[in-house]
Amino acid sequence: MAIRYAVIGLGNFGSWVVRTLNELRQDTIAIDIDKDRVQKIRDYTSTPVLADATRKENLISLGINEMKAAVVSLGDNTSAATLITLYLQEMGVSQIIVKAVDEDHGKILKKVGATDIIFPEKDMGVKVAKSLVMPNILEFIDMSEDFQIAEIAPPNDFVGKSLAQLALPQRYNVQVIGIRELIPERFTIVPTGDFIVKDSDILVVIGRGSNINRIKSY
C-alpha cells in the first residue's frame, strides 16, 4: 500500500492521528525529533522516522512531496511549525493541516501555505459548550462561518411523523440530507418526504447553525 499521509510531530495530537489512520488501514510516515516518541508509535506505522523536519532536505529525502496530505503538530514550537508549513507548500503538498496555538499563529500559518488550521482546545471547548446547551445535537461539522452539518437525535415531537409533516425546510430553513437508522442498521441519503422518523434514528441536517439550534425547542 502506497503511503499517502505524513504526520510531523508525535505528541498527543499527532500520535492519535497516526493511530486513527492505522485503524482506518491508512499508512503514514510518522516523524519526530524525539526518539522516545518515535519508538512509541512504531506499532502503528510502517515508517517511523527520527528526523529534524525543520531541515528541508530531510523532508525531500523522505518523499514528503509525494504525500496526499501532511499533518503538522509541534505543540508550542510555533516557529518550527511555520517553517515546516512553508517547506510543505513549496514542495507542492496539496493538503497541509497544521495545529495552531492561537488565532495569530493560525493567520501566519495560512499565509505560508496551510490549507487547514486546527485549534484542538478551542474546537473541543466549542463542542462541549454546544453539547451542554443542545444535548440532542450529537455531532456537527462547520462548513463555513455560518453553515453546519449536524447529527441530531430527534426530539420527542418528531417521532412517528413523516419528514413532510415536520417540514423542516419550511419551518427552519434546514434540510435533512441523510438519516442513520439503528434499527435496522442502514443509512439513507436524501430521504423522501414519506420517511417516518423513529426514536432510534439520527437525522443528518445541513443549514445555518442558528437555525439548527432552534430545532431543539421544536
N, C-alpha and C positions, 0 to 999 in steps of 0.2 A: 504494500500500500504506500503510495506516494505521500510524503509528509507535506501538509498544506498550511500548517499553523506554527508560528513561533511565539513562545512566551518568554519574555525577558524580565527577570525579577521573580524570584521564587519564595517571596514571603507568603503570608496567609492568603492574600488575594490571588497572586499568581499561581501558587501551588494548587488552589482549588480549581482554577481554570484548567490546569493540566489534568487534574484528577477527573474532572467532569467530562472533558473531551475524551479522555481514555474510556470512561463509561459509555460514551456515545460512539466508541470504536473509531475515534479520530486520533491519529498520532501527532505528536508535536516535537519540535526542537525546544527543549527547556533549558534556558541559560541563566546562570547566576555567577557572581564573582565569589560567592561564599561556598566553600567546599561542603560544609555540613548540609546546606540546603539542597545542593545538587545530589548528595548522597541519599537524602530522604525521599527524593522524587523519582529515584531510579526505577521503581516498580511500576511507574505509571507512564513512562515514555521510553521509546527505543533510543532516543538521542538526548541524554542528559549531558550538558556541556558546562564545564568550568571555564569561564572566559570573561574578559572585560568587554562588555558590549559598547562601552564608550569609545572603543577603538574601531574605526570603520572597517579596517582590514579584517578584523575578526568576523564581523557580520558578513562581509563579502565571501570569505573563505568557507563559511557555513552555508552559503547559498540562500541567505535570507531574502535576497531579491526575487527568488522563485516562489516564495510563500504567497498563499492566497490572502492571509491576514497575519498581523502581528499584534500581540498584546504587551504593553509596557507597564510594569507596576514596580516602582522603585521607592515606595514609601515617601519619606521626606526629602529624598535626594532630587530636588526639582531641576537642578542644572543638568544632571545626568539624563533624566527623563526627557528634557527638552532637546539635548544634543542627540540622543538616540532617535527621537522622533524625526528630527531633521534628516539624519542619515537614512532612515527608512523611506522618507519621502523622496530623497534624492535617488535612492535605489529602485524606486518605482513600485513599492509595495502598495497595493490598491486600497487595503483597509488597515488603518492604523488606529488601534484602540488603546487609549492611554489613561491611566489612573492619575487624577489631578488632586492636589492637596487643598486647593481653594479656587474661587472663581477667577482670580487674576492669573493663576498658573494655567487654568483651563484656556483663557484667552490667548496666552502665549503659545500653548501647545497647538491651538487651532491655526495660528499664524504660521507655524513652522511645519504644518502638514498633517496633524492628527485629524482623522475623519470622525472619530467618536471620542467623547470625553466622559469618563466615569468618575462620579463623586460617591463612593460607597457609603460613607457616613450620612451624607445629605440624602441620597436616594433611599436608604433604609429608614431614616427618620421620617421622610415624607410617607413612605409605605406604612409605617407603624401608626402615624397620626391618622392617615386615611382609614386604616382598619379599625381604629377606635371610634371614629365618627360615622363610618359607613360599613358596619360589620357584614352586610350582605354582599359587598363588593369584595370578591375573593382575590382577584389579581387584576392589574392594569398595566398597560404599556402606553407611555406618552408618545404619540405620533408627531406632535408639534407642540407649540406652547399652549394651544387651546384644545386640540383633539386627542382623544384616548381610545384605545381598545380595552375593554374591561370584561372580566368574567363575573357574572352576577348570580348569586343564589336567589331564586325567585321569591319575592315577598309572598306571604300567605294569600293575599288577594289575587295573585297571578295564577295560582294553582287551580287547574280544572278549566281554565279559559283558553281559547284559541288566541294565536297571535293577532288575528284580525280583530277579535274583541278587545284585546289590550290596546291596539292602535298606538304603539309606542312612537312610530314616526310622526303621527299627527299630534299626539299629546306632548311629547318631549323632544321631538326632532332627534330621536335616537333610533338607529337601525339595528335590527338583530341580524348578524351575519353568520351565525352558527349556533348550534345547540349541542352540548355534550351531554349525552344521556348515559346514566349509570346503570339503569335497568330498562331494557337490555343495554349493554355497553356498546355504544356507537357514537359517531359524530355526524351531524347533519349540517351541510354547508348551505347557506341561504335557504332556510326552511320556508315552506309555504304558509299562507295565512291560516290554513285549517289545522296547523300543528297545535295540539293540546299540551299545555305546559304541565309537567308533573313536579311534585315537590323534590324529586331526586335529580331534576335536570339542572344544568348550568347554562345560562344564557351568555353568549358572546356578543357584545354590542359595540358599536362604534358611534361616537358623537362628541360633542363638547363636554369637557369634564363637568361643567356646571349643570348640564342637562342630565348627565348620567347620575350625578349626586341626587337629583330630585326624585329619581325612581324609588329611592329608599323610603320616601314618605307617601308612596302611592296608596 
